[in-house]
Amino acid sequence: MTCSSCSGTVENSLNSVEGVISAQVNLSTNTAEVRYRHDIVKINTLVDEVEVVGFGAEVLNDSADQGAESTAKSPLHSVNAIVIGIDGMTCSSCSGTVENSIKSLKGVLIDTVIVSLSTNTANFEFDSSQLSGKEIVDEIESIGFGAEILENKPLSVTNNEGNGKEASKDDMGAIKTLLLLIEVTSTQDPPHPARPLQNGYAHQALSTSDSNSISSTHLTDANLYDILQEIQQLTGVSAAELNTTDAQIKVTYDDFLTGPRDFHSIITSAGFHCSITTMGGFMMANRLLKTQTKEINKLYSQLMLASGLTIPIFCITMILPIFPYIKRGLETEIFPGLAVNGLLLFLLSFPVQFYVGHQFHSKAWKTLKTRSLGLSLIHI
């Protein structure tokens, strides 16, 4: 891990595993502290999950957590794990405001709330008998941020007698979906990151190339279909879909019977490079990319508008008064107390202040109502 984006990717990957109560990744020490249900998920599954998104992992310590056990045995009617995409967070103050807002909701398991500024997401668990996803979204929007539910899945359900059972536990193993991106590689070229998808999506890549054994091979549809057939024949693979345009294979499988290493072996033995991403990480990265692109385009258009109106303001106040006859015209009063230059400055500055700056005024007002100060107050 080299940056906050890496740690955010690992954290979201671990939190997406069924049975994980909470996961916190420390970039400075390159470690992850995970609280999980021993009866649902095994430690090897967590290691595999980290490796799937492209990072090495090993277990340093695995000890029983009484707090996790008590959380698992609590008589909640139903516990859901939710991932919410959040728009508008720009600093740690923003993420702290969102985190405090979520924790204030009745039914949220406070110890599980994790708001990530790097991925613009919030991960936590809540009692769905006391709280709904829409109420959570409304609460986040009420403090000035956009919110969208990316995932909301049940973890456990209890009956009226308080006896609980897991909603999606399977004796055989967890059903998972991976996206395999197949590329041509060469022994003469150094390893390189996987190319972006042609449709503009983004992904966290797990490089599985072996430069000592893979030779340059032309990738054809026939090669892709051969790989697809081999993957479909693996025990535990329930579905495999091929996208020949982008050289992708979407695989649904039982992780008790097969896994990424088997897919890696098939693809590399055919002479190609493979990048692997989880569908959850793929969708999250795709949303993050789209959100950032939309935000950049919006800010760029507002910058152009503000610049276009600010240049005339600069000319009226700093350049035109140099010329006496123009200065007299600008100082001509339309009616007592309002001159031509005053009216022009008002008309030019009004859109900048109240259209371009509307987002800052709106967010500042909402933060004042919730008594949580942020950078929006500095902007205005």
Contacts in CASP RR format, 6 or more apart in sequence:
PFRMAT RR
TARGET T0000
AUTHOR 0000-0000-0000
METHOD contacts of the structure
MODEL  1
MTCSSCSGTVENSLNSVEGVISAQVNLSTNTAEVRYRHDIVKINTLVDEV
EVVGFGAEVLNDSADQGAESTAKSPLHSVNAIVIGIDGMTCSSCSGTVEN
SIKSLKGVLIDTVIVSLSTNTANFEFDSSQLSGKEIVDEIESIGFGAEIL
ENKPLSVTNNEGNGKEASKDDMGAIKTLLLLIEVTSTQDPPHPARPLQNG
YAHQALSTSDSNSISSTHLTDANLYDILQEIQQLTGVSAAELNTTDAQIK
VTYDDFLTGPRDFHSIITSAGFHCSITTMGGFMMANRLLKTQTKEINKLY
SQLMLASGLTIPIFCITMILPIFPYIKRGLETEIFPGLAVNGLLLFLLSF
PVQFYVGHQFHSKAWKTLKTRSLGLSLIHI
1 7 0 8 1.000
1 10 0 8 1.000
1 25 0 8 1.000
1 27 0 8 1.000
1 30 0 8 1.000
1 55 0 8 1.000
3 27 0 8 1.000
4 27 0 8 1.000
4 117 0 8 1.000
4 118 0 8 1.000
5 118 0 8 1.000
5 119 0 8 1.000
6 27 0 8 1.000
6 55 0 8 1.000
7 25 0 8 1.000
7 26 0 8 1.000
7 27 0 8 1.000
7 118 0 8 1.000
8 25 0 8 1.000
8 116 0 8 1.000
8 118 0 8 1.000
8 119 0 8 1.000
9 53 0 8 1.000
9 119 0 8 1.000
9 204 0 8 1.000
9 281 0 8 1.000
10 25 0 8 1.000
10 32 0 8 1.000
10 50 0 8 1.000
10 53 0 8 1.000
10 55 0 8 1.000
11 23 0 8 1.000
11 24 0 8 1.000
11 25 0 8 1.000
11 32 0 8 1.000
11 114 0 8 1.000
11 116 0 8 1.000
11 123 0 8 1.000
12 83 0 8 1.000
12 116 0 8 1.000
12 119 0 8 1.000
12 121 0 8 1.000
12 123 0 8 1.000
12 281 0 8 1.000
12 284 0 8 1.000
13 49 0 8 1.000
13 50 0 8 1.000
13 52 0 8 1.000
13 53 0 8 1.000
13 278 0 8 1.000
13 281 0 8 1.000
14 20 0 8 1.000
14 23 0 8 1.000
14 25 0 8 1.000
14 32 0 8 1.000
14 34 0 8 1.000
14 46 0 8 1.000
14 49 0 8 1.000
14 50 0 8 1.000
15 22 0 8 1.000
15 23 0 8 1.000
15 81 0 8 1.000
15 83 0 8 1.000
15 114 0 8 1.000
15 123 0 8 1.000
16 49 0 8 1.000
16 83 0 8 1.000
16 151 0 8 1.000
16 278 0 8 1.000
16 280 0 8 1.000
16 281 0 8 1.000
17 36 0 8 1.000
17 41 0 8 1.000
17 45 0 8 1.000
17 46 0 8 1.000
17 49 0 8 1.000
18 40 0 8 1.000
18 41 0 8 1.000
18 153 0 8 1.000
18 155 0 8 1.000
18 168 0 8 1.000
18 174 0 8 1.000
19 36 0 8 1.000
19 37 0 8 1.000
19 40 0 8 1.000
19 41 0 8 1.000
19 155 0 8 1.000
20 34 0 8 1.000
20 35 0 8 1.000
20 36 0 8 1.000
20 37 0 8 1.000
20 41 0 8 1.000
20 46 0 8 1.000
21 35 0 8 1.000
21 36 0 8 1.000
21 37 0 8 1.000
21 68 0 8 1.000
21 71 0 8 1.000
21 72 0 8 1.000
21 111 0 8 1.000
21 112 0 8 1.000
21 125 0 8 1.000
22 34 0 8 1.000
22 35 0 8 1.000
22 111 0 8 1.000
22 112 0 8 1.000
22 114 0 8 1.000
23 32 0 8 1.000
23 33 0 8 1.000
23 34 0 8 1.000
23 35 0 8 1.000
23 114 0 8 1.000
24 32 0 8 1.000
24 33 0 8 1.000
24 34 0 8 1.000
24 114 0 8 1.000
25 31 0 8 1.000
25 32 0 8 1.000
26 32 0 8 1.000
26 33 0 8 1.000
31 60 0 8 1.000
32 50 0 8 1.000
32 57 0 8 1.000
34 46 0 8 1.000
35 65 0 8 1.000
35 67 0 8 1.000
35 68 0 8 1.000
36 46 0 8 1.000
36 68 0 8 1.000
37 68 0 8 1.000
37 72 0 8 1.000
38 64 0 8 1.000
39 72 0 8 1.000
40 166 0 8 1.000
40 169 0 8 1.000
43 59 0 8 1.000
43 62 0 8 1.000
45 174 0 8 1.000
45 255 0 8 1.000
46 57 0 8 1.000
47 57 0 8 1.000
47 58 0 8 1.000
47 59 0 8 1.000
48 255 0 8 1.000
48 259 0 8 1.000
48 260 0 8 1.000
49 278 0 8 1.000
50 56 0 8 1.000
50 57 0 8 1.000
51 57 0 8 1.000
51 206 0 8 1.000
51 260 0 8 1.000
52 178 0 8 1.000
52 206 0 8 1.000
52 260 0 8 1.000
52 276 0 8 1.000
52 277 0 8 1.000
52 278 0 8 1.000
53 204 0 8 1.000
53 206 0 8 1.000
53 277 0 8 1.000
53 278 0 8 1.000
53 281 0 8 1.000
54 204 0 8 1.000
54 205 0 8 1.000
54 206 0 8 1.000
54 207 0 8 1.000
54 276 0 8 1.000
71 109 0 8 1.000
71 111 0 8 1.000
72 156 0 8 1.000
75 158 0 8 1.000
75 162 0 8 1.000
76 127 0 8 1.000
76 129 0 8 1.000
76 156 0 8 1.000
76 158 0 8 1.000
77 127 0 8 1.000
77 128 0 8 1.000
77 129 0 8 1.000
77 157 0 8 1.000
77 158 0 8 1.000
78 127 0 8 1.000
78 128 0 8 1.000
78 129 0 8 1.000
78 154 0 8 1.000
78 156 0 8 1.000
78 157 0 8 1.000
78 158 0 8 1.000
79 109 0 8 1.000
79 125 0 8 1.000
79 126 0 8 1.000
79 127 0 8 1.000
79 128 0 8 1.000
79 154 0 8 1.000
79 155 0 8 1.000
79 156 0 8 1.000
79 157 0 8 1.000
80 125 0 8 1.000
80 126 0 8 1.000
80 127 0 8 1.000
80 128 0 8 1.000
80 152 0 8 1.000
80 153 0 8 1.000
80 154 0 8 1.000
80 155 0 8 1.000
81 123 0 8 1.000
81 124 0 8 1.000
81 125 0 8 1.000
81 151 0 8 1.000
81 152 0 8 1.000
81 153 0 8 1.000
81 155 0 8 1.000
82 123 0 8 1.000
82 124 0 8 1.000
82 125 0 8 1.000
82 126 0 8 1.000
82 133 0 8 1.000
82 136 0 8 1.000
82 149 0 8 1.000
82 151 0 8 1.000
82 152 0 8 1.000
82 153 0 8 1.000
83 121 0 8 1.000
83 122 0 8 1.000
83 123 0 8 1.000
83 149 0 8 1.000
83 150 0 8 1.000
83 151 0 8 1.000
83 152 0 8 1.000
83 284 0 8 1.000
84 121 0 8 1.000
84 122 0 8 1.000
84 123 0 8 1.000
84 136 0 8 1.000
84 137 0 8 1.000
84 140 0 8 1.000
84 147 0 8 1.000
84 148 0 8 1.000
84 149 0 8 1.000
84 150 0 8 1.000
85 120 0 8 1.000
85 121 0 8 1.000
85 122 0 8 1.000
85 147 0 8 1.000
85 148 0 8 1.000
85 149 0 8 1.000
85 150 0 8 1.000
85 287 0 8 1.000
86 98 0 8 1.000
86 115 0 8 1.000
86 120 0 8 1.000
86 121 0 8 1.000
86 122 0 8 1.000
86 140 0 8 1.000
86 145 0 8 1.000
86 146 0 8 1.000
86 147 0 8 1.000
87 120 0 8 1.000
87 145 0 8 1.000
87 146 0 8 1.000
87 147 0 8 1.000
87 148 0 8 1.000
87 291 0 8 1.000
87 295 0 8 1.000
88 94 0 8 1.000
88 120 0 8 1.000
88 144 0 8 1.000
88 145 0 8 1.000
88 146 0 8 1.000
88 295 0 8 1.000
89 95 0 8 1.000
89 98 0 8 1.000
89 115 0 8 1.000
89 117 0 8 1.000
89 120 0 8 1.000
89 145 0 8 1.000
90 375 0 8 1.000
91 117 0 8 1.000
91 374 0 8 1.000
91 375 0 8 1.000
92 117 0 8 1.000
93 373 0 8 1.000
93 374 0 8 1.000
93 375 0 8 1.000
94 117 0 8 1.000
94 145 0 8 1.000
94 374 0 8 1.000
94 375 0 8 1.000
95 115 0 8 1.000
95 116 0 8 1.000
95 117 0 8 1.000
96 115 0 8 1.000
97 143 0 8 1.000
97 367 0 8 1.000
97 370 0 8 1.000
97 372 0 8 1.000
97 374 0 8 1.000
98 115 0 8 1.000
98 122 0 8 1.000
98 140 0 8 1.000
98 143 0 8 1.000
98 145 0 8 1.000
99 113 0 8 1.000
99 115 0 8 1.000
99 122 0 8 1.000
100 372 0 8 1.000
101 139 0 8 1.000
101 140 0 8 1.000
101 142 0 8 1.000
101 143 0 8 1.000
101 370 0 8 1.000
102 108 0 8 1.000
102 113 0 8 1.000
102 115 0 8 1.000
102 122 0 8 1.000
102 124 0 8 1.000
102 136 0 8 1.000
102 139 0 8 1.000
102 140 0 8 1.000
103 110 0 8 1.000
103 113 0 8 1.000
104 139 0 8 1.000
105 126 0 8 1.000
105 131 0 8 1.000
105 135 0 8 1.000
105 136 0 8 1.000
105 139 0 8 1.000
106 130 0 8 1.000
106 131 0 8 1.000
107 126 0 8 1.000
107 127 0 8 1.000
107 130 0 8 1.000
107 131 0 8 1.000
108 124 0 8 1.000
108 125 0 8 1.000
108 126 0 8 1.000
108 127 0 8 1.000
108 131 0 8 1.000
108 136 0 8 1.000
109 124 0 8 1.000
109 125 0 8 1.000
109 126 0 8 1.000
109 127 0 8 1.000
112 123 0 8 1.000
112 124 0 8 1.000
112 125 0 8 1.000
113 122 0 8 1.000
113 123 0 8 1.000
113 124 0 8 1.000
114 122 0 8 1.000
114 123 0 8 1.000
114 124 0 8 1.000
115 121 0 8 1.000
115 122 0 8 1.000
116 122 0 8 1.000
116 123 0 8 1.000
119 284 0 8 1.000
119 288 0 8 1.000
120 288 0 8 1.000
120 291 0 8 1.000
121 150 0 8 1.000
121 284 0 8 1.000
122 140 0 8 1.000
125 155 0 8 1.000
126 136 0 8 1.000
128 154 0 8 1.000
133 149 0 8 1.000
133 152 0 8 1.000
136 147 0 8 1.000
136 149 0 8 1.000
137 147 0 8 1.000
137 148 0 8 1.000
137 149 0 8 1.000
140 146 0 8 1.000
140 147 0 8 1.000
141 147 0 8 1.000
142 366 0 8 1.000
142 370 0 8 1.000
143 366 0 8 1.000
143 367 0 8 1.000
143 370 0 8 1.000
143 372 0 8 1.000
144 362 0 8 1.000
144 363 0 8 1.000
144 366 0 8 1.000
144 367 0 8 1.000
148 287 0 8 1.000
150 283 0 8 1.000
150 284 0 8 1.000
150 287 0 8 1.000
151 280 0 8 1.000
153 168 0 8 1.000
154 167 0 8 1.000
154 168 0 8 1.000
155 166 0 8 1.000
155 167 0 8 1.000
155 168 0 8 1.000
156 164 0 8 1.000
156 165 0 8 1.000
156 166 0 8 1.000
156 167 0 8 1.000
157 164 0 8 1.000
157 165 0 8 1.000
157 166 0 8 1.000
157 167 0 8 1.000
158 164 0 8 1.000
158 165 0 8 1.000
172 254 0 8 1.000
172 256 0 8 1.000
172 257 0 8 1.000
173 254 0 8 1.000
173 255 0 8 1.000
173 256 0 8 1.000
173 257 0 8 1.000
174 254 0 8 1.000
174 255 0 8 1.000
174 256 0 8 1.000
175 238 0 8 1.000
175 252 0 8 1.000
175 253 0 8 1.000
175 254 0 8 1.000
175 255 0 8 1.000
176 252 0 8 1.000
176 253 0 8 1.000
176 255 0 8 1.000
176 278 0 8 1.000
177 250 0 8 1.000
177 251 0 8 1.000
177 252 0 8 1.000
177 253 0 8 1.000
177 278 0 8 1.000
177 279 0 8 1.000
178 250 0 8 1.000
178 251 0 8 1.000
178 253 0 8 1.000
178 260 0 8 1.000
178 263 0 8 1.000
178 276 0 8 1.000
178 277 0 8 1.000
178 278 0 8 1.000
178 279 0 8 1.000
179 203 0 8 1.000
179 248 0 8 1.000
179 249 0 8 1.000
179 250 0 8 1.000
179 251 0 8 1.000
179 276 0 8 1.000
179 277 0 8 1.000
179 278 0 8 1.000
179 279 0 8 1.000
179 282 0 8 1.000
180 231 0 8 1.000
180 248 0 8 1.000
180 249 0 8 1.000
180 250 0 8 1.000
180 251 0 8 1.000
180 263 0 8 1.000
180 267 0 8 1.000
180 274 0 8 1.000
180 275 0 8 1.000
180 276 0 8 1.000
181 194 0 8 1.000
181 197 0 8 1.000
181 203 0 8 1.000
181 205 0 8 1.000
181 246 0 8 1.000
181 247 0 8 1.000
181 248 0 8 1.000
181 274 0 8 1.000
181 275 0 8 1.000
181 276 0 8 1.000
181 277 0 8 1.000
182 219 0 8 1.000
182 224 0 8 1.000
182 227 0 8 1.000
182 247 0 8 1.000
182 248 0 8 1.000
182 249 0 8 1.000
182 267 0 8 1.000
182 272 0 8 1.000
182 273 0 8 1.000
182 274 0 8 1.000
183 194 0 8 1.000
183 195 0 8 1.000
183 219 0 8 1.000
183 247 0 8 1.000
183 272 0 8 1.000
183 273 0 8 1.000
183 274 0 8 1.000
183 275 0 8 1.000
184 216 0 8 1.000
184 217 0 8 1.000
184 218 0 8 1.000
184 219 0 8 1.000
184 272 0 8 1.000
184 273 0 8 1.000
185 209 0 8 1.000
185 211 0 8 1.000
185 214 0 8 1.000
185 216 0 8 1.000
185 271 0 8 1.000
185 272 0 8 1.000
185 273 0 8 1.000
186 214 0 8 1.000
186 215 0 8 1.000
186 216 0 8 1.000
187 211 0 8 1.000
187 212 0 8 1.000
187 214 0 8 1.000
187 215 0 8 1.000
187 216 0 8 1.000
188 216 0 8 1.000
190 211 0 8 1.000
191 207 0 8 1.000
191 209 0 8 1.000
191 211 0 8 1.000
193 205 0 8 1.000
193 207 0 8 1.000
194 203 0 8 1.000
194 205 0 8 1.000
194 207 0 8 1.000
194 273 0 8 1.000
194 275 0 8 1.000
196 202 0 8 1.000
197 203 0 8 1.000
197 246 0 8 1.000
197 248 0 8 1.000
198 245 0 8 1.000
198 246 0 8 1.000
199 246 0 8 1.000
200 289 0 8 1.000
201 282 0 8 1.000
201 285 0 8 1.000
201 286 0 8 1.000
201 289 0 8 1.000
202 285 0 8 1.000
202 286 0 8 1.000
202 288 0 8 1.000
202 289 0 8 1.000
203 275 0 8 1.000
203 277 0 8 1.000
203 281 0 8 1.000
203 282 0 8 1.000
203 285 0 8 1.000
203 286 0 8 1.000
204 277 0 8 1.000
204 281 0 8 1.000
204 285 0 8 1.000
205 275 0 8 1.000
205 276 0 8 1.000
205 277 0 8 1.000
206 260 0 8 1.000
206 275 0 8 1.000
206 276 0 8 1.000
206 277 0 8 1.000
207 273 0 8 1.000
207 275 0 8 1.000
208 264 0 8 1.000
208 267 0 8 1.000
208 268 0 8 1.000
208 273 0 8 1.000
208 274 0 8 1.000
208 275 0 8 1.000
208 276 0 8 1.000
209 268 0 8 1.000
209 273 0 8 1.000
209 274 0 8 1.000
210 268 0 8 1.000
213 268 0 8 1.000
214 268 0 8 1.000
214 271 0 8 1.000
214 272 0 8 1.000
214 273 0 8 1.000
215 271 0 8 1.000
217 223 0 8 1.000
217 270 0 8 1.000
217 271 0 8 1.000
217 272 0 8 1.000
219 247 0 8 1.000
219 272 0 8 1.000
221 244 0 8 1.000
223 270 0 8 1.000
223 272 0 8 1.000
224 242 0 8 1.000
224 244 0 8 1.000
224 247 0 8 1.000
224 249 0 8 1.000
225 242 0 8 1.000
226 270 0 8 1.000
227 249 0 8 1.000
227 266 0 8 1.000
227 267 0 8 1.000
227 270 0 8 1.000
227 272 0 8 1.000
228 240 0 8 1.000
228 242 0 8 1.000
228 249 0 8 1.000
230 266 0 8 1.000
231 237 0 8 1.000
231 240 0 8 1.000
231 249 0 8 1.000
231 251 0 8 1.000
231 263 0 8 1.000
231 266 0 8 1.000
232 240 0 8 1.000
234 253 0 8 1.000
234 257 0 8 1.000
234 258 0 8 1.000
234 262 0 8 1.000
234 266 0 8 1.000
235 257 0 8 1.000
235 258 0 8 1.000
236 253 0 8 1.000
236 254 0 8 1.000
236 257 0 8 1.000
236 258 0 8 1.000
237 251 0 8 1.000
237 252 0 8 1.000
237 253 0 8 1.000
237 258 0 8 1.000
238 252 0 8 1.000
238 253 0 8 1.000
238 254 0 8 1.000
239 250 0 8 1.000
239 251 0 8 1.000
239 252 0 8 1.000
240 249 0 8 1.000
240 250 0 8 1.000
240 251 0 8 1.000
240 252 0 8 1.000
241 249 0 8 1.000
241 250 0 8 1.000
242 248 0 8 1.000
242 249 0 8 1.000
243 249 0 8 1.000
243 250 0 8 1.000
250 279 0 8 1.000
251 263 0 8 1.000
253 259 0 8 1.000
260 276 0 8 1.000
263 274 0 8 1.000
263 276 0 8 1.000
264 274 0 8 1.000
264 276 0 8 1.000
267 273 0 8 1.000
267 274 0 8 1.000
268 274 0 8 1.000
277 285 0 8 1.000
302 356 0 8 1.000
302 357 0 8 1.000
305 351 0 8 1.000
305 352 0 8 1.000
305 355 0 8 1.000
305 356 0 8 1.000
306 352 0 8 1.000
306 356 0 8 1.000
309 348 0 8 1.000
309 349 0 8 1.000
309 351 0 8 1.000
309 352 0 8 1.000
310 348 0 8 1.000
310 352 0 8 1.000
312 344 0 8 1.000
312 348 0 8 1.000
313 345 0 8 1.000
313 348 0 8 1.000
313 349 0 8 1.000
316 330 0 8 1.000
316 341 0 8 1.000
316 344 0 8 1.000
316 345 0 8 1.000
316 348 0 8 1.000
317 341 0 8 1.000
317 345 0 8 1.000
320 326 0 8 1.000
320 327 0 8 1.000
320 330 0 8 1.000
321 327 0 8 1.000
321 330 0 8 1.000
329 340 0 8 1.000
330 339 0 8 1.000
330 340 0 8 1.000
330 341 0 8 1.000
330 344 0 8 1.000
331 339 0 8 1.000
331 340 0 8 1.000
331 341 0 8 1.000
332 339 0 8 1.000
332 340 0 8 1.000
333 339 0 8 1.000
333 340 0 8 1.000
334 340 0 8 1.000
334 343 0 8 1.000
354 361 0 8 1.000
357 379 0 8 1.000
357 380 0 8 1.000
360 376 0 8 1.000
360 379 0 8 1.000
360 380 0 8 1.000
361 380 0 8 1.000
363 376 0 8 1.000
364 374 0 8 1.000
364 376 0 8 1.000
364 377 0 8 1.000
364 379 0 8 1.000
364 380 0 8 1.000
367 373 0 8 1.000
367 374 0 8 1.000
367 376 0 8 1.000
367 377 0 8 1.000
368 377 0 8 1.000
END
